[in-house]
């Protein structure tokens, strides 16, 4: 039997540089991801706080919040947002982030890609999402059953704005903003990067040299497993959020 992925699989399209603007996971690509499983140490035994678990169950944002609803099922859609929120919560545990700041981080992770227009390089989507988040802060925090405060809004919006800007490309204004929300920004960028195991090229997978979080390498294994398990569950028929929740529950991260 041929092991060459079908011509319309994401991994084959990526190899031919023919990826479409809207990219949806397929069985062949999940098999390819699993077949390229990296040799990673076992995940640390972090246990998410009850407050973080409750927020994760609310991290599937309404599709109406997305600039392009067609992306809800795509590589940058709801599954990516929920996994990023979960990885952000784990990074918060690993770095002893306060519960208050962890809450802000999870909110930021849930909406960080909501203003994307497509799955390819989309410069400025972080800035657009930050502006949207600031304008809709009351609705966003209410969705999480929280109360928005100016400090939380600024920290979340700053992290969202900077999440797609490489550190090497920071302007002086970016550096100033980063200093005001350093932990939230660094952990969001790291969580977003950890979920790159869903990408259909090995060179696009997580790169620790591009983040500033010491716990990054510790969470590679759980990040990989979450991608494979949740993408398989989604292809088997579970909806976007439930596929990730099931993967998290199977690993004892949600109860």
Secondary structure, 3 states (H helix, E strand, C coil): CCCCCCCCCHHHHHHCCCCCCCCCCCHHHHHHHHHCCCCCCCCCCCCCCHHHHHHHCCCCCCHHHCCCHHHHHCCCCHHHHHHHHHHHHHHHHHCCCCHHHHHHHHHHHHHCCCCCCCCCCCCCHHHHHHHHHHHCHHHHHHHCCCCCCHHHHHHHHHHHHHCCCCHHHCCHHHHHHHHHCHHHHHHHHHHHHHHHHHCCCHHHCCCHHHCCCHHHHHHHHHHHHHHHHHHHHHHCCCCHHHHHHHHHHHCCCCC
